[in-house]
Amino acid sequence: MNDEGVTVDCGRCVLRGISCADCVVGALVDAPRPVEWDETEWRAVQALSDGGLVPELRMTPLRRTFRDKAA
């Protein structure tokens, strides 16, 4: 998260389809496109999760790896 909030892009999550039922995004919104929460909203979501009222954010972004190519 940065100072401006958090953007959750389910299309870039490696757990998409595997852990959606256990993710706060699936519990709160139907997210076919990225969800953006400002800092206040994100803190509220975290408080709900910490209190056990909604699941935690499960998003794990895809990471690209680049291999060095021999010349």
Contacts in CASP RR format, 6 or more apart in sequence:
PFRMAT RR
TARGET T0000
AUTHOR 0000-0000-0000
METHOD contacts of the structure
MODEL  1
MNDEGVTVDCGRCVLRGISCADCVVGALVDAPRPVEWDETEWRAVQALSD
GGLVPELRMTPLRRTFRDKAA
1 39 0 8 1.000
1 42 0 8 1.000
3 39 0 8 1.000
4 38 0 8 1.000
4 39 0 8 1.000
5 36 0 8 1.000
5 37 0 8 1.000
5 38 0 8 1.000
5 39 0 8 1.000
5 41 0 8 1.000
5 42 0 8 1.000
6 36 0 8 1.000
6 37 0 8 1.000
6 42 0 8 1.000
7 34 0 8 1.000
7 35 0 8 1.000
7 36 0 8 1.000
7 37 0 8 1.000
8 25 0 8 1.000
8 31 0 8 1.000
8 34 0 8 1.000
8 35 0 8 1.000
8 36 0 8 1.000
8 37 0 8 1.000
8 57 0 8 1.000
8 59 0 8 1.000
9 33 0 8 1.000
9 34 0 8 1.000
9 59 0 8 1.000
9 61 0 8 1.000
10 16 0 8 1.000
10 20 0 8 1.000
10 25 0 8 1.000
10 31 0 8 1.000
10 32 0 8 1.000
10 34 0 8 1.000
10 35 0 8 1.000
10 59 0 8 1.000
12 61 0 8 1.000
12 62 0 8 1.000
13 58 0 8 1.000
13 59 0 8 1.000
13 60 0 8 1.000
13 61 0 8 1.000
13 62 0 8 1.000
14 60 0 8 1.000
14 61 0 8 1.000
14 62 0 8 1.000
15 23 0 8 1.000
15 58 0 8 1.000
15 59 0 8 1.000
15 60 0 8 1.000
19 58 0 8 1.000
20 26 0 8 1.000
20 58 0 8 1.000
22 55 0 8 1.000
22 58 0 8 1.000
23 55 0 8 1.000
23 56 0 8 1.000
23 57 0 8 1.000
23 58 0 8 1.000
23 59 0 8 1.000
24 45 0 8 1.000
24 48 0 8 1.000
24 49 0 8 1.000
24 54 0 8 1.000
24 55 0 8 1.000
24 56 0 8 1.000
24 57 0 8 1.000
24 58 0 8 1.000
25 31 0 8 1.000
25 35 0 8 1.000
25 57 0 8 1.000
25 59 0 8 1.000
27 54 0 8 1.000
27 55 0 8 1.000
28 45 0 8 1.000
28 54 0 8 1.000
29 35 0 8 1.000
37 45 0 8 1.000
45 54 0 8 1.000
45 57 0 8 1.000
48 54 0 8 1.000
49 55 0 8 1.000
49 56 0 8 1.000
49 57 0 8 1.000
END
